[in-house]
Amino acid sequence: MTALSLDLDETLWQLDGVIEQAERALHDYLLAHHPAVAAAYPPERMRALRADLVESDPSLKHDVTALRIRTLEHAAQGAGLPRRIAEEAFEVFLEARHRVQFYPDALPLLERLHGRMPLVALTNGNADVHRLGMGHYFVASLSAVEVGAAKPERLMFEAAADSTGTPMQSLIHVGDDPFTDVAGAARHGLRAVWLNRTGAPWPVDLPPVFHHEIRSLDQLPELLARLEPELELL
């Protein structure tokens, strides 16, 4: 059985500006409800605090949710407020982080493939496909937080394959990032598809790997039909 794993940010929706928008929403919340934190930790200083925490605890690099909450806890404590305000503040950030704009080819692709092959959402971030009302398209949705590793590490792709009962060599992975998605998947024996919307050249600092390339998700069914004719996607 062939299964398909899909990256989320910059594959199914645009990420440009989304995190900045969420950080502004968080700051506005802190200004309204916890002004001492907002005054002591404007967005620039909050980002610096986040970087300091990753440096002191590298395990946080792959758990973006824990990192954001830990940052807010430290900011609250630094402003003389209880650490418990972090959870509610983070929820404000997370709600704004899910205000994404889908690429026009994303939902039509999911509609077309749904029920024809197992689909897995695979992300290093904290986007939740169920929160976006699209969880029904996927047999599983896996994040680096849940798996305990991030793409391009093997554990992420193993978890995707395991979630469908599919051997890794039968899994096709699609993503926009040449390093985490394409080189990572190819290195671990998956068939890798680079969604290269801008037609960018392969990064000069990254060794070339065998992969397929598409400019739009509209082109993916034709590629899948060539790779797996029995799917009858055309």
N, C-alpha and C positions, 0 to 999 in steps of 0.2 A: 504494500500500500504506500502510495506517495502522499506526503503531507507538506504543508507550506507554513513556514514561520515568517511573520512580518514585523519589521521594526515599526515604531509608532511615530515619534517626533521626526518631522521633516520627511517622512515617508507617506503617512496618511494625512497629516495636517502640517501647516506651517507653524514653526516654533518662533520665528523671528518676531521679537517684541513681546512675546507672551510672558516670559519670565520677568522681564522688566515691568510689564503691566501688573503682574502679580505682586512684585515687590513694592510697587507704588500703592497698591490696594492695602497691603500689609502696613505700610508706613502711615497711610491715612487712618487705618484702624487704630494704630498705636497713638497717633496724635489725638484722636477722639476719646480713647478709653484709657490710655496709659501714657500721657504726655511726657512723663519723666524718661521713659524708655525711648520714645521718639526723639527727644532732645539729645539724649546721650548717644543714641545709635541711629543716626540717619542712614539711608540705604548704603552709602559708601562705606561707612564704618561697620555696618552689619556684614557687608561682604568681606571686609578685612578680618573681622572676628571669625567668620566662617572659614576663611583660609588658614587662620591660626589654629583652629580646632582640628582641621584635617592634618596639618603638619604635626600636631601633637598626638593625634590618633588616626593613622592612615586608614584604619578599617572603616572610618566614616565616609571615605571617598566613594564607596560603592553602595552606601545607604543614604541617599539624598534626603529621605524623610527624617531619619534620625539626626542627620547633620543639621537640617533646618530647625528642628525642635531643640536640639542641644544648643544651637546658637541663640535661639530666643530665650532659653532658660538662663544662659550666661548673661545675656543682655538685661533680662529682668533682675537678676541678682546684682548686676553691676549698678543698676538704678535704684537698688534698695527695695525691690518688690519681690513678691513670692514667685518661685519658679513655675508654679502651677498655671500662671497666665499663658504659658507658652503653647499649650495644647489648643486653646481657643484661638489664639493669634495665628497659629499655623493653619487652622481650618480656614481662616479668611484667605490666607495665601493660596491654599490648595484649591479653594473654590475658583479663585481668579485664574489659577494656573490651568484650569480646565476650560477656560473660554478660548477655545481654539477655532481656527477656520480650516475646515477640511479642504484638501485639494479636490477639484471637481471630478477627478478620476477615481477617488478613493472609495466612496460608498457604492458607486456602480460596480466596481471590481468585486467588493465583498458580496454584493447581491448575486453577482454572476457565479462566484465560486462557492457560495454557501451551499452546503449539502452535497457538493460534488467531490470535495476533498477536505480533510481536516485542516482547519486553520488555527494557528497559534499566534497570539500577540506576544512579542518578546522585546522588552525594553530595559535599558539601564536607568531610566528615570522613574518618576512616580505617577505617571499618567495612568488612569484607570478606565479601561474601555467600558466597564459597566456604568461608571459615573457619566460617561458620555452617551449612554443609551445605545451602544453598539456591541455590547458583550455577547449578544445572542449569535453573532457571526462566528465566534471562536469556541473551540472545544477547551481551550485553556488560555489564560493570560498570565504571563510570568514576568516578574521584575527581578532586577539584580538583588533587591532587598530580600525577596522570598527565597531566591536560589542560594544566596550567599556568595555570589560571584557575579561579575559583569562581563558582557561581551568585550573583548574577543575570547574570553576564557572558555575552555571546553565545557565546563559544568553548565553554562547557560544553554548551549546547543544540545547537550545530553538531556537536560531537563525538558527542552522543547520536544525532542524525539520521544522521550519517555511518556510525555503527556498524551501522545497519540498512539503509543504502542508501535511506533515506527522505528526501524533501524536508522541510525544517523545518516547512512549513505542514501537512504530513501527520502531524506528531508531536503527541501529546497528552501533556502533563506533569501529574503528580499530586504534590502535596506539601502539607505543613502550614504552611509559612512564607509569609505574605502577600507579603513583600518578595522573598526569594530565589527562591521557587518560583513564586508566582502572578504577581506583577507582572513578574518577570524573564522568565518564559516568554511572557506575553502581549505584552510589549514587543518581543520578537523574532519575533513572528508565529506562535507556537505556540498551540494551544488549551490553556488553562490550567484545571486543576481544583483548587480549594481543598478539601483535606480538613480541615474545620473541626469537629473532634470535639466541641468544647465549645459551639458556637454563638456564638462570640465575634463582636462587630461588626467591620467592616472598620476597620483602624487609621486614626485621624483624621489622622495625619501622613503618610499614604501616598495619593497620588492614586488615585482609583478606576480600575480597568481592567476590561474585559469578561472575565468568567471564569464558569465553572460552579462550583457549590458542593455538596458532599456532607457528610453528618455521619458516614458510615461507609463503609468499603471495600465493604461489602455492597451499597451503592447504586451502585457504579461500573459493573457490567455493564449495568444498565438505562440509565444515562447513555450508555455507549458504544454501546449498541444504537440509541439515538435519534440519536446523532451519525453512526454508521456502520452502517446497517441490514444491509449485506451481511455483517457479521461473524457474525451469527446467534448471539449470546451468550446469549439468553434461552431 
